[in-house]
Amino acid sequence: MLAVAFAAVVAASVVVSGRALTLPYVVMFALVVGFLTASSFRAVTAHPLYPVANTVWLTAVFALWYLTAERSAFVAGLTALVALGAVVELYNYWQGTSLLRVDW
């Protein structure tokens, strides 16, 4: 449901802005919709690699955002933090731990 709502918001913003979509924006859109859709299935979220995949796709989205639209220190900092989170999650996966993870 969240993926459908996100797709609707993106489609509306493209129509309202009148700007053409470029490849990086389409890739970011596909990453977000694909991951949100996959995350709606229990088999995906229960997989041991899910936390790693979550941080890796988020790193890719933030990196694309930084490279294509917003070359600011704030977005670069967010990208670096999420990349650090990906390294932590990869370490956790390899070691079978949950260090630095906030479980809700």
KALINHU-V646340 format. One record per pair of residues at least 12 apart in sequence whose ideal C-beta (glycine too) atoms are under 7 Angstrom apart, sorted by sequence separation. I is the first residue (numbers start at 1). J is the second residue. If there is no record, write none. Layout:
BEGIN
I/J, I/J
END
This chain:
BEGIN
88/100, 62/75, 66/79, 62/78, 63/79, 62/79, 10/29, 59/79, 62/82, 35/57, 59/82, 58/82, 59/83, 6/32, 7/33, 31/57, 6/33, 55/82, 59/86, 31/60, 32/61, 3/33, 6/36, 31/61, 55/85, 56/86, 55/86, 3/36, 28/61, 2/36, 3/37, 52/86, 55/89, 28/64, 27/64, 28/65, 52/89, 51/89, 52/90, 24/64, 52/93, 25/68, 24/68, 49/93, 48/93
END
